[in-house]
């Protein structure tokens, strides 16, 4: 099992248990759970970046950082209504800010990206759904 797979599973575990929310890893099925017909249950989709290899991370002194690995990932929050999306986004931010993901490492929200992020609409699916992608970075110690 690779570090990225372990990390993806740890992120999925951290987000599991958000009330009335499904968690998907790397894809979203064609059919998602619904409360009632044509009203989807909120869900999150986790998309992992490939990460910067240990040798690619250069420390302040200009030498490779051989002690840690930094990986970017996106959690896309999806819901039917604005209030459901707001609640889901808050729950995801809270979970990832307060739970250690791997070892002593927490996920760090890309605040510059989040400040300008707006709610988007996917009208290519039925029913149409609202979504907001949140980008995170996590640095984990090299094992």
N, C-alpha and C positions, 0 to 999 in steps of 0.2 A: 504494500500500500504506500502510495506516495504522500509527501507532506501536504500537497494541495488537496488530495482526496480526504485526508484526515481533517484538514482545516475546513473543507466544504461540509463535511459531516458534522463538525463541531458547530459551525454557524447554523446549519439546519436544526440541530438539537437546541441551540439557544433560542431559536425563533419558534420552535414547536411549543404548543401549549398556549399561544395567544388565542384567547377565546374566539370561537367561531371562525377560525382562520385556517386555511390549508397552506401547506408549504411545499413548493416544488423546487427541484434542483436542476438548473440548466435547460429546462423546457417547461412549457405549459401545455397540458393535454388539450385536445380539441374540445372536449366537454369538461367543464369544471362544475364542482358541486353548487347547487342552488338551494336557497331557502324555500322558495316557491317557484313555479315555472316563470321563467324570464326575469328572475332576480337572483343574481349570483351571490354566493358567499364570498366575503373578502378572501384574498390570498396574496401570498408573497412568492416571488420567483427569484432565486439566487443564481447569479451568473458570476462565476469565478474568473479572475484574470489569470494570466500565466505566471505572474510574479516575476520579480527581479531575482535572478540567481544570486547566490552568495557572492560570487566573484564580480557581479555587476554593481553591487552596492558599494559605493566609495564613501568612506567616512570623512570627517572634517580634515583629517591629516592627509587625505589624498590616497590612502591605501585601501584596498578592498576590505569590506566588512565581512569577515569570515565567520562571525559569531551569530548572525541573524539573517532572516529571510523576510522580505517585505512583499506582501501580496495585496493587490487591489481587487475589490469585488463590488458588485452592484446588487442591491436588493430592490426589486421593483414591487411596489405596493399597489394592489389593484382592488377596486371596490365598485359597487353599483352607484352609490350616492356620495355626495361631497362629505357629508358627516361621517359616513363609514370610512372614507379614505382618510380624513383627518384623524380619526380615532386609530386607524391601523398604522398610519405613519408615526403617530405619537408612541404607540406601543412598540413598534420596531426600534425607534430611536432609543426608547427607554431600555429595552432588553439589551441592545448592543452596547449601550453606554454603561450598564451596570453589571453585566455578566462577563466573567473571564471566559474567553473563547477557547484558548489553548494555553495551558500553563498559567502564567501570570499576565497574559496578553489580552488587552481589550481592543475592540474594533474602534477605529477613529473615523468619524464622519468627515467627509471632505466639505468643510464649512463653506468654502468659496463657491463650490458647486451648489450646495444646498440653499444658500442665500438667494440665488437667482432661479431656483427650481420652481416651476409652476405645475399645476395640475394639467394633465393632458387627457385627451379623449381618444380611445380606440374605437372608431365607428365601423371598422372592417369586420367586427364580430357581432353576433347577435346573442344576447342583448349588448348594446354598446357599453363600454366600461371606462371608468376613470382610472388613471394610473399616475404614479410619481416614482421615478427611479432615484434611489439614494446611493451614492458612491462612498465606499469605505476603504480604508487601508488598515492592514494589520501587520505588525512586525513580530515575528516569533523567533525565539532562540533556536539556533542550529542544534539539532539533536545529536 
